[in-house]
Amino acid sequence: MSDTEFQPDDFVYVDPDARTAVGLVEWDKDGNAVPRQWPRVQKESKDDADDKPKAKPFRKPRVRYYPWGSYRTMSKLYKLQGKVKDKDTEDYIQLDVAINKLQEEPYWN
């Protein structure tokens, strides 16, 4: 499924690294969201000597789950549609202008 197939009110799983919506959230019989596991990526170790046995990892790898929420919220949070312009950055003034105003009158609005 591509990102455009989701409605703003749909609950979706999101891959923050790839910035894509993975799929619709699945619900269990009690009405709770079923967590979807993140696929585990195997890291290749650099061994110069092939005759050495590979060391066993010290701890079990952490199980990661996809974050989920409404498509509208996840698209704003993880910027699923690409670069999103923030609303409140248009009202900012430049530093040089602010310093000049501050020197002229200390309590300007």
Rosetta silent file (secondary structure, phi, psi, omega in degrees, C-alpha in Angstrom):
SEQUENCE: MSDTEFQPDDFVYVDPDARTAVGLVEWDKDGNAVPRQWPRVQKESKDDADDKPKAKPFRKPRVRYYPWGSYRTMSKLYKLQGKVKDKDTEDYIQLDVAINKLQEEPYWN
SCORE:     score description
SCORE:     0.000 S_00000001
   1 L     0.000  135.403  175.851    0.000    0.000    0.000 S_00000001
   2 L   -91.622  170.625 -175.227    1.296    3.418   -0.785 S_00000001
   3 H   -66.070  -27.848 -174.502    0.817    6.446    1.425 S_00000001
   4 H   -75.719  -12.694 -178.188   -1.902    7.994   -0.730 S_00000001
   5 H   -80.456   -8.602 -176.726   -4.336    5.111   -0.143 S_00000001
   6 L   -94.993  142.874  174.487   -4.879    6.039    3.514 S_00000001
   7 L   -84.595  157.496 -179.532   -7.525    8.437    4.768 S_00000001
   8 L   -61.341  -25.281 -178.609   -6.509   11.055    7.390 S_00000001
   9 L   -94.017   -0.789  178.429   -8.582    9.256   10.053 S_00000001
  10 L   -73.506  143.731  173.983   -7.151    5.754    9.388 S_00000001
  11 E   -91.910  126.408 -174.425   -4.872    4.234   12.014 S_00000001
  12 E  -131.465  154.689  168.290   -1.618    3.075   10.409 S_00000001
  13 E   -86.172  143.803 -175.818    1.735    1.536   11.321 S_00000001
  14 E  -126.764  138.200  171.534    4.671    3.770   10.330 S_00000001
  15 E   -98.657  103.556 -176.151    8.293    3.027    9.447 S_00000001
  16 L   -66.234  -30.422 -179.252   10.152    6.148   10.698 S_00000001
  17 L   -69.306  -44.937 -179.321   13.421    5.247    8.956 S_00000001
  18 L   -88.008  -10.140 -178.093   11.858    4.862    5.505 S_00000001
  19 L    54.879   51.445  177.462    9.165    7.506    6.239 S_00000001
  20 E  -135.037  155.723  172.837    6.377    5.332    4.898 S_00000001
  21 E   -86.825  126.858 -174.248    3.098    3.983    6.201 S_00000001
  22 E   -82.204  -44.370 -179.137    3.402    0.199    6.482 S_00000001
  23 E   178.319  177.221  178.665   -0.261   -0.775    6.757 S_00000001
  24 E   -73.122  148.954  179.267   -3.506   -0.405    8.641 S_00000001
  25 L   -71.962  136.463  176.873   -3.530   -1.155   12.369 S_00000001
  26 L   -98.298  142.747 -176.376   -4.972   -4.547   13.296 S_00000001
  27 E  -115.972  143.855  175.744   -7.185   -4.813   16.369 S_00000001
  28 L   -88.190 -177.883 -174.375   -7.698   -7.785   18.686 S_00000001
  29 L   -68.995  -20.256  178.811  -11.059   -8.910   20.068 S_00000001
  30 L   -87.672   -4.678  179.444  -10.704   -6.648   23.141 S_00000001
  31 L    92.440   10.279  177.676  -10.228   -3.534   21.011 S_00000001
  32 L   -94.138  150.603  178.668   -6.487   -3.169   21.612 S_00000001
  33 E   -72.673  136.508  177.205   -4.009   -2.613   18.800 S_00000001
  34 L   -84.685  121.477 -179.205   -1.968   -5.661   17.836 S_00000001
  35 L   -69.623  137.434  178.217    1.739   -4.681   17.834 S_00000001
  36 L  -104.828  124.529 -177.166    3.538   -5.340   14.544 S_00000001
  37 E   -72.560  142.548  174.676    7.169   -6.403   14.889 S_00000001
  38 L   -76.217  133.250  179.215    9.897   -4.498   13.102 S_00000001
  39 L   -65.102  133.769 -177.630   11.837   -6.885   10.814 S_00000001
  40 L   -79.334  131.149  179.576   15.211   -7.708   12.320 S_00000001
  41 L  -101.486  124.810  179.515   18.199   -6.759   10.177 S_00000001
  42 L   -81.930  127.142  177.148   21.222   -9.025   10.492 S_00000001
  43 L   -89.468  134.575  178.572   24.496   -7.143   10.776 S_00000001
  44 L   -86.990  126.132  179.661   27.436   -8.691    8.993 S_00000001
  45 L   -88.753  147.342 -179.378   30.511   -8.926   11.179 S_00000001
  46 L   -93.940  101.798  177.297   33.940   -8.332    9.715 S_00000001
  47 L  -110.373  123.319  178.180   36.043  -11.402   10.473 S_00000001
  48 L   -79.176  -37.815 -179.144   39.526  -11.558    8.993 S_00000001
  49 L   -99.887  121.781 -178.059   40.169  -15.116   10.096 S_00000001
  50 L   -79.787  -19.678 -176.425   37.589  -17.617    8.852 S_00000001
  51 L   -81.918   -9.742  177.998   38.746  -20.439   11.150 S_00000001
  52 L   -80.249  137.461  174.657   37.723  -18.581   14.341 S_00000001
  53 L   -72.124  145.290 -179.514   34.260  -19.377   15.662 S_00000001
  54 L   -72.217  140.758 -178.968   31.967  -16.358   15.805 S_00000001
  55 L   -72.803  141.604  177.951   31.382  -14.958   19.259 S_00000001
  56 L   -77.642  136.973  179.382   27.935  -15.391   20.722 S_00000001
  57 L   -63.548  149.223 -175.917   26.197  -12.081   21.455 S_00000001
  58 L   -72.236  -33.403 -178.367   26.044  -11.132   25.116 S_00000001
  59 L  -136.595  161.289  179.117   22.378  -10.319   25.182 S_00000001
  60 L   -71.054  135.523 -179.594   19.248  -11.027   23.257 S_00000001
  61 L   -64.221  146.978 -178.182   18.482   -8.332   20.663 S_00000001
  62 L   -71.916  136.282  177.253   15.694   -5.940   21.553 S_00000001
  63 L   -83.830  125.053 -179.930   12.383   -6.545   19.820 S_00000001
  64 L  -106.627  147.694  178.444   11.208   -3.393   18.068 S_00000001
  65 E  -123.374  150.932  176.614    7.655   -2.581   17.081 S_00000001
  66 L   -70.368  137.128  171.935    6.296   -0.131   14.528 S_00000001
  67 L   -72.265  150.743  179.412    4.758    3.007   16.040 S_00000001
  68 E  -136.750  156.559  178.522    1.124    3.518   15.147 S_00000001
  69 E   177.423 -172.998  179.138   -1.397    6.330   15.162 S_00000001
  70 E   -69.005  149.734 -176.969   -3.757    8.214   12.896 S_00000001
  71 H   -61.817  -36.304  179.598   -2.411    8.864    9.413 S_00000001
  72 H   -62.096  -47.059 -178.637   -2.844   12.621    9.867 S_00000001
  73 H   -68.583  -44.139 -178.303   -0.752   12.654   13.056 S_00000001
  74 H   -66.697  -33.855  179.040    1.900   10.245   11.785 S_00000001
  75 H   -69.598  -33.243  175.785    2.326   12.192    8.541 S_00000001
  76 H   -73.786  -42.021 -175.078    2.977   15.383   10.520 S_00000001
  77 H   -70.069  -46.810 -176.396    5.210   13.684   13.079 S_00000001
  78 H  -102.685    4.766  177.422    7.353   11.593   10.704 S_00000001
  79 L    53.397   59.652 -176.942    6.899   13.840    7.604 S_00000001
  80 L   -69.473  -28.780 -179.995    5.512   11.068    5.399 S_00000001
  81 L   -89.354   16.372 -178.907    4.714   13.406    2.485 S_00000001
  82 L    96.658 -152.481 -176.949    8.263   14.716    2.326 S_00000001
  83 L   -71.148  120.765 -179.247    9.394   18.126    3.478 S_00000001
  84 L  -111.429  129.501 -179.946    6.549   19.813    5.340 S_00000001
  85 L   -81.387  129.298  178.086    6.718   23.522    6.070 S_00000001
  86 L   -71.404  145.288 -177.527    5.916   24.387    9.675 S_00000001
  87 L   -70.320  -40.708 -171.749    3.115   26.883   10.146 S_00000001
  88 H   -85.203   -1.488  178.615    4.740   29.010   12.833 S_00000001
  89 H   -78.174  -14.932  179.519    8.104   29.540   11.110 S_00000001
  90 H   -72.170  -26.735 -175.499    6.583   32.194    8.836 S_00000001
  91 H   -84.308   -6.764 -178.365    6.050   34.562   11.781 S_00000001
  92 L   -71.992  147.650  173.768    9.689   34.581   12.890 S_00000001
  93 L  -107.531  160.725 -177.268   11.814   37.667   12.334 S_00000001
  94 L   -75.234  157.813 -175.374   15.499   37.611   11.524 S_00000001
  95 H   -63.350  -40.966 -179.609   18.104   37.957   14.260 S_00000001
  96 H   -61.817  -42.013  179.183   19.542   41.245   12.950 S_00000001
  97 H   -65.987  -40.483 -179.476   16.099   42.884   12.952 S_00000001
  98 H   -66.219  -39.603  179.637   15.379   41.587   16.456 S_00000001
  99 H   -66.798  -41.049  177.615   18.680   42.922   17.841 S_00000001
 100 H   -63.025  -42.849  178.321   18.057   46.358   16.308 S_00000001
 101 H   -64.692  -37.882 -179.364   14.545   46.494   17.791 S_00000001
 102 H   -66.125  -37.198  178.717   15.899   45.389   21.172 S_00000001
 103 H   -70.601  -35.108 -179.738   18.485   48.171   21.198 S_00000001
 104 H   -73.288  -50.862  178.341   15.899   50.820   20.298 S_00000001
 105 L  -139.025  122.606 -172.670   13.209   49.770   22.762 S_00000001
 106 L   -66.577  -28.313 -175.201   13.775   46.965   25.292 S_00000001
 107 L  -115.845   64.806  179.310   10.122   45.837   25.577 S_00000001
 108 L   -92.365  157.574 -179.894    8.895   45.558   21.984 S_00000001
 109 L  -102.135    0.000    0.000    6.189   43.168   20.862 S_00000001
